Amino acid sequence: MNGEAILAVSVFVVGLVSLVKWAGLPARVAPLAVLVAAAIGVGVWGWSAQSFERATVFEHLAGWVAVSMSAAGVYGFTRATGAEVTALKK
């Protein structure tokens, strides 16, 4: 994924996460929601660009990390306390 693709997917994921946040998603599941939305965004981009090859696996992984970090910053991961995040493990 080049920078332009990462930016395009990030805009989609940030918008999606913002809508989900507005709909009332609890803060304790926010980290999981962001990671899943980023994976879906990068996956759909990879599928539409027909770029799923062994040689591009790291590009997709790096893109997923960049998109996840972008959406996490917008969602406000700092609001999710350690107790809320570890509550997912129960």
C-alpha positions in Angstrom: 0.0 0.0 0.0 1.4 3.4 -0.9 0.7 6.5 1.1 -2.3 7.5 -1.1 -4.0 4.2 -0.5 -3.3 4.3 3.2 -4.9 7.8 3.3 -7.9 6.7 1.3 -8.5 3.6 3.5 -7.9 5.7 6.7 -10.6 8.2 5.7 -13.0 5.3 5.2 -12.1 3.6 8.5 -12.1 6.9 10.5 -15.5 7.7 9.1 -16.9 4.2 9.8 -15.5 4.3 13.4 -16.9 7.7 14.0 -20.4 6.6 12.9 -20.1 3.5 15.2 -18.9 5.8 18.0 -21.9 8.1 17.4 -24.2 5.1 17.5 -23.1 4.3 21.0 -20.4 1.7 20.9 -19.1 1.1 24.4 -15.6 2.3 25.0 -14.5 -1.1 26.3 -14.9 -2.6 22.8 -13.5 0.4 20.9 -10.0 -1.1 20.4 -11.4 -4.3 18.9 -13.8 -2.3 16.7 -11.0 -0.2 15.3 -8.8 -3.1 14.6 -11.6 -5.0 12.8 -12.7 -2.0 10.8 -9.1 -1.4 9.7 -8.7 -5.0 8.7 -11.9 -4.8 6.7 -10.8 -1.5 5.0 -7.4 -2.9 4.1 -8.9 -6.2 2.9 -11.4 -4.5 0.7 -8.7 -2.2 -0.7 -6.5 -5.2 -1.4 -9.3 -7.1 -3.0 -10.3 -4.1 -5.2 -6.7 -3.5 -6.2 -6.2 -7.2 -6.9 -2.9 -7.0 -4.9 -3.1 -10.2 -2.8 0.3 -11.8 -3.4 3.0 -13.2 -1.2 5.2 -10.3 -2.2 2.7 -7.7 -0.9 1.9 -9.3 2.5 4.1 -6.9 4.4 2.7 -3.9 2.5 -0.8 -4.9 3.6 0.3 -5.5 7.2 2.0 -2.1 7.4 -1.0 -0.5 5.8 -3.3 -2.1 8.4 -1.1 -0.8 11.2 -1.1 2.7 9.8 -4.8 2.7 9.3 -5.4 1.3 12.7 -3.2 3.9 14.4 -5.1 6.7 12.4 -8.5 5.4 13.5 -7.4 4.8 17.0 -6.2 8.3 17.4 -9.5 9.7 16.2 -11.5 7.3 18.3 -9.7 8.3 21.4 -8.0 5.2 22.7 -6.7 7.2 25.7 -10.3 7.3 27.0 -10.4 3.6 27.2 -8.9 2.7 30.5 -6.9 -0.4 31.2 -9.8 -1.9 33.1 -12.1 -1.4 30.2 -9.7 -3.0 27.7 -8.9 -6.0 30.0 -12.6 -6.5 30.5 -12.7 -8.0 27.0 -10.6 -10.9 28.2 -13.2 -12.3 30.5 
